[in-house]
Amino acid sequence: MTDAATPAGVPSAAALTSAVRAPDTAGAVAAAVRAGTLAPREAVLASLARIEALDSRVGAFRVVRAARALAEADALADRPDLGRLPLAGVPLAVKDNLAVRGESTRVGTAATSSAPAEADHETVARLRAAGALVVGLTHVPELCVFGTTDGVHGIARNPWDLSRTAGGSSGGSAAAVAAGMVPVALGNDGMGSLRIPAANCGVIGLKPGYGRVPAGIGDGDWYGMAENGPLATTSEDARLLFAVLAGEEAPEGAADTTGLRIAASARSPLTGIPITRPYADAVRAAARLLVDDGHRVRHDDPPYPLSLSSTALARWTAGTAKDAAGLDPELLAARTRRHAAVGRLLARTPLLRADHRELLRRRLTPFFERYDVLVMPALARRGPAAAPWHERGWLRNVAVNTAYAPTTPPWNLAGWPALTLPLGTLPGSAAPCAVQLVTRPGGEYRLLALAARIETRRPWARTAQL
């Protein structure tokens, strides 16, 4: 879907397609715009060209803001502070559960209003103030519930393997970055919704710690589990975006990662769910890289509580029940209605006790006093097929989601920073494998610096070849 009206001066689809070229990093785009060697309009045109050429196959965007993004690029070029903006002229995709002024926020469903938002979400406003240009809003599953991105507005596919889901719920954002349609995107993570699609699509996804970045996602941020964060193809781009989102200046140089104490664990946090060999092997490969980089690595498992599965299910479903309240149930998919109904039941139980985060942190803190960082699988298995999962039953969806992505929820429950990054490829495929890095509160820059060290030692292909 594109702007309803395309004014004079906006290139035709054919002209955009003919201009398609390989994408630059966000840092490179911003540096060129600040230096005056690239106009913001040119940066947006390059992004629109990639979208026009590729998105019919990938399905990343619900709305492409071609005319508005170009007009905003021209306005940006006249800003007197252009030479000081950290994201000057950088094309940006925004997940369709965050308000973008002048656009509807549909959250993957027919049950939400089509009325345009009157103001930007705070995170969008921060990115725009830093010079980013919103080129579109990306597909999400209905109410951002599941780890596959499909619904009434479309299906987002993994650019590395179009037969597979991009993941969810920030699936459209991750796919847009992996396909090179934009260098960076904004998403959020309530049970893995940044890290799951990042792992599928071979990009970096950072879930900040609790309260580090403004949240305001739905009604109550899924009981405080949901955080907004960046998706990027390089650790430096992720660092750049995170600093803006957190309202900070990125620190000079990388955070100190000299001689860290690192735990490597291939165990699933949820009892009874196996980690398949490619993802366990990725953890071992990361451990070897980190040993070679001078760190002290030991294979050790965190003391996950047995109650983790039930606690996660309670907050996952009860958060959906809050978000669904007031929406017409006839316009919601059956799986969403059932998810919300389960949540309403579980909300009456002790599983939603207010001190769950403190209890989990108390259990995990001794482990993280022995180790600075945990390296663990990003997923348990490769993402499922790109299919209309929203038309299938609730139990089947829950089973598939839990079997392939059991490793992300603990860090939403604890409110601790976690990051996924590509490492190697899956057997018989060009699709990426991935690992996850976790640390205690305040350690986002440490995770980004460690990711940069891994990126240096084992670089990954930044963009899928479609």
Sequence and secondary structure as in RCSB ss.txt:
>XXXX:A:sequence
MTDAATPAGVPSAAALTSAVRAPDTAGAVAAAVRAGTLAPREAVLASLARIEALDSRVGAFRVVRAARALAEADA
LADRPDLGRLPLAGVPLAVKDNLAVRGESTRVGTAATSSAPAEADHETVARLRAAGALVVGLTHVPELCVFGTTD
GVHGIARNPWDLSRTAGGSSGGSAAAVAAGMVPVALGNDGMGSLRIPAANCGVIGLKPGYGRVPAGIGDGDWYGM
AENGPLATTSEDARLLFAVLAGEEAPEGAADTTGLRIAASARSPLTGIPITRPYADAVRAAARLLVDDGHRVRHD
DPPYPLSLSSTALARWTAGTAKDAAGLDPELLAARTRRHAAVGRLLARTPLLRADHRELLRRRLTPFFERYDVLV
MPALARRGPAAAPWHERGWLRNVAVNTAYAPTTPPWNLAGWPALTLPLGTLPGSAAPCAVQLVTRPGGEYRLLAL
AARIETRRPWARTAQL
>XXXX:A:secstr
 B S   TTS  HHHHHHT      HHHHHHHHHHTSS HHHHHHHHHHHHHHHHHHH  EEEE HHHHHHHHHH
HHT TTGGG TTTT EEEEETTS  BTS   TTSSSS  S BSS  HHHHHHHHTT EEEEEE   GGG SSS E
ETTEE EETTEEEEE  SSSHHHHHHHHTTS SEEEEEESSSTTHHHHHHHTSEEEE  TTSS    TTTHHHHT
 EEEEEESSHHHHHHHHHHHTTS   SS    TT EEEE    SSTT    HHHHHHHHHHHHHHHHTT EEEE 
     TTHHHHHHHHHHHHHHHHHTTS GGGS HHHHHHHHHHHHHTTSGGG TTHHHHHHHHHHHHHHH SEEE
EES SS   BSS GGGS HHHHHHHHHHH  SSHHHHHHT  EEEEEEEE TTSSSEEEEEEE  TT HHHHHHH
HHHHHHHS   SS   
